[in-house]
Amino acid sequence: AIDRTLLALAEFGGRMEEEGVEKRRAVATSASRDAANRESFFDRAEIALGVRPELLTGEEEARLAFAGATAGLSLPPPFVVVDIGGGSTEFVTGEGGRSFDVGSVRLTERVLGHRPAPSEELAAGRNLVVEVFSPVGPTPGTVVGVAGTWTSLAGIQYGDPRVHMRELTLGQVTGLVELLAGLSVEATVALPGYDPARAPVILSGAVVAEAALKALSADKVVISLHDLLDGVIAALL
């Protein structure tokens, strides 16, 4: 996994050299927060990119995701941004945010490893995420979903990857959980509207998304393609 990542970073580094990029910033999130060998990885990433990755705390990640998702948003405030990653999920408002150590990859590895998912496994996954999100209370405002889980779920729901500013209801998300739980990974790959590379973890992402909406007492979410990366870019300007 490190080698694959370094190959991708080297490509980005080469593109920046070609374009004469002067301001560079790289950030690392949940997986690097957990990794015991992150400094060794950062050494190699710095060579590939020309800049050393900066380890973000969960709170910093949440702040940048909120800034990126809400800049220029033509929806009624206040906003609640929910950023579902592979290893963590952030809930962010204008007053600050909280990060929880559960995401699509982490939940797959811990609980939802079989596809189709046995009913007891699905129930265990749902219960675990509800427990993790228990400190999140009902929060007023427009819920904005960012990052790959939300965009993939909306893409599957509408059969179209062009999902910026599309809405998903809680009922639709629950329906996607039930649909995905009954499919093999191979059948999930065949679904239209999203990146099929997410097929092994999208069920867990849907379970996290469902629990997030329930924790907020929200009946729908608006999907945004603007997220952490946009917040990082804005901080450079």
Secondary structure in CASP SS format (residue, H / E / C, confidence):
PFRMAT SS
TARGET T0000
AUTHOR 0000-0000-0000
METHOD secondary structure of the structure
MODEL  1
A C 1.00
I H 1.00
D H 1.00
R H 1.00
T H 1.00
L H 1.00
L H 1.00
A H 1.00
L H 1.00
A H 1.00
E H 1.00
F H 1.00
G H 1.00
G H 1.00
R H 1.00
M H 1.00
E H 1.00
E H 1.00
E H 1.00
G C 1.00
V C 1.00
E C 1.00
K C 1.00
R C 1.00
R C 1.00
A C 1.00
V E 1.00
A E 1.00
T C 1.00
S H 1.00
A H 1.00
S H 1.00
R H 1.00
D H 1.00
A C 1.00
A C 1.00
N C 1.00
R H 1.00
E H 1.00
S H 1.00
F H 1.00
F H 1.00
D H 1.00
R H 1.00
A H 1.00
E H 1.00
I H 1.00
A H 1.00
L H 1.00
G C 1.00
V C 1.00
R C 1.00
P C 1.00
E E 1.00
L E 1.00
L C 1.00
T C 1.00
G H 1.00
E H 1.00
E H 1.00
E H 1.00
A H 1.00
R H 1.00
L H 1.00
A H 1.00
F H 1.00
A H 1.00
G H 1.00
A H 1.00
T H 1.00
A C 1.00
G C 1.00
L C 1.00
S C 1.00
L C 1.00
P C 1.00
P C 1.00
P C 1.00
F E 1.00
V E 1.00
V E 1.00
V E 1.00
D E 1.00
I E 1.00
G C 1.00
G C 1.00
G C 1.00
S C 1.00
T E 1.00
E E 1.00
F E 1.00
V E 1.00
T E 1.00
G C 1.00
E C 1.00
G E 1.00
G E 1.00
R E 1.00
S E 1.00
F E 1.00
D C 1.00
V C 1.00
G C 1.00
S H 1.00
V H 1.00
R H 1.00
L H 1.00
T H 1.00
E H 1.00
R H 1.00
V C 1.00
L C 1.00
G C 1.00
H C 1.00
R C 1.00
P C 1.00
A C 1.00
P C 1.00
S H 1.00
E H 1.00
E H 1.00
L H 1.00
A H 1.00
A H 1.00
G H 1.00
R H 1.00
N H 1.00
L H 1.00
V H 1.00
V H 1.00
E H 1.00
V H 1.00
F C 1.00
S C 1.00
P C 1.00
V C 1.00
G C 1.00
P C 1.00
T C 1.00
P C 1.00
G C 1.00
T E 1.00
V E 1.00
V E 1.00
G E 1.00
V E 1.00
A C 1.00
G H 1.00
T H 1.00
W H 1.00
T H 1.00
S H 1.00
L H 1.00
A H 1.00
G H 1.00
I H 1.00
Q H 1.00
Y H 1.00
G C 1.00
D C 1.00
P C 1.00
R C 1.00
V C 1.00
H C 1.00
M C 1.00
R C 1.00
E E 1.00
L E 1.00
T E 1.00
L H 1.00
G H 1.00
Q H 1.00
V H 1.00
T H 1.00
G H 1.00
L H 1.00
V H 1.00
E H 1.00
L H 1.00
L H 1.00
A H 1.00
G C 1.00
L C 1.00
S C 1.00
V H 1.00
E H 1.00
A H 1.00
T H 1.00
V H 1.00
A C 1.00
L C 1.00
P C 1.00
G C 1.00
Y C 1.00
D C 1.00
P H 1.00
A H 1.00
R H 1.00
A C 1.00
P C 1.00
V C 1.00
I H 1.00
L H 1.00
S H 1.00
G H 1.00
A H 1.00
V H 1.00
V H 1.00
A H 1.00
E H 1.00
A H 1.00
A H 1.00
L H 1.00
K H 1.00
A H 1.00
L H 1.00
S C 1.00
A C 1.00
D C 1.00
K E 1.00
V E 1.00
V E 1.00
I E 1.00
S E 1.00
L C 1.00
H C 1.00
D C 1.00
L H 1.00
L H 1.00
D H 1.00
G H 1.00
V H 1.00
I H 1.00
A H 1.00
A H 1.00
L H 1.00
L C 1.00
END
